Amino acid sequence: YLVRRGWDVAQVGDVELPRSRSLIVYPSNGHATAKKLSSQLGFAMEQRSNVRQVTVLLGRDAAELPMLKAGGG
């Protein structure tokens, strides 16, 4: 979904404990990018000092979004 909309998706990973809600985390210089992603995906945003890039942490709620299902949007 993101690649089709011009976003550079650098890496995809897995975690041991899944999140219930998706979240966009970003460094102090990434607010504009995080806001743009948030407006497209509808996920909350949180600035964090320990991150170096804008990162989308997908939660279980993302599985219900039609745009993120296989072949969606």
C-alpha positions as a printed Julia matrix, in Angstrom:
73×3 Matrix{Float64}:
  0.0     0.0    0.0
  2.68    2.49   0.98
  5.02    1.67  -1.89
  2.18    2.13  -4.4
  1.69    5.63  -2.98
  5.3     6.69  -3.36
  6.6     5.91   0.12
 10.08    4.44   0.46
  9.59    1.35   2.59
 13.05    0.43   3.78
 12.41   -2.49   6.08
  9.7    -4.8    7.37
 10.11   -6.68  10.62
  8.29   -8.81  13.15
  7.98   -8.54  16.92
  7.41  -11.18  19.57
  4.48   -9.38  21.2
  2.03   -7.81  18.75
  0.53   -4.4   19.42
 -3.21   -3.94  19.67
 -3.15   -0.47  18.07
 -0.97    0.84  15.25
  1.3     3.8   15.93
  3.58    6.07  13.93
  6.71    6.99  15.88
  9.05    9.72  14.7
 12.1    11.77  15.69
 11.85   15.53  16.28
 12.69   16.28  12.64
 10.08   13.84  11.26
  6.82   15.47  12.32
  5.72   16.54   8.82
  6.31   13.06   7.37
  4.58   11.37  10.32
  1.61   13.7    9.97
  1.29   12.92   6.26
  1.37    9.17   6.98
 -1.12    9.58   9.82
 -3.56   11.4    7.55
 -3.35    8.58   4.98
 -3.52    5.67   7.41
 -5.45    7.07  10.36
 -2.88    5.92  12.93
 -1.88    7.9   16.01
  1.53    9.6   16.12
  4.11    9.83  18.89
  7.42   11.69  18.9
 10.22    9.68  20.5
 13.78   10.75  21.19
 15.14    7.21  20.73
 14.11    6.79  17.06
 16.06    7.99  14.04
 13.4     7.68  11.35
  9.66    7.69  10.93
  8.42    4.19  11.68
  4.97    2.64  11.38
  4.33    0.05  14.08
  1.44   -2.02  12.79
 -0.99   -3.37  15.34
 -3.86   -5.82  15.16
 -6.18   -2.96  14.22
 -4.41   -2.66  10.84
 -5.68   -6.07   9.77
 -9.18   -4.62   9.6
 -8.31   -1.75   7.25
 -9.5    -2.55   3.7
 -6.63   -0.57   2.2
 -4.05   -2.81   3.89
 -5.63   -6.14   3.0
 -4.16   -8.06   0.07
 -5.02   -6.23  -3.14
 -6.65   -3.36  -1.28
 -6.58    0.36  -2.06
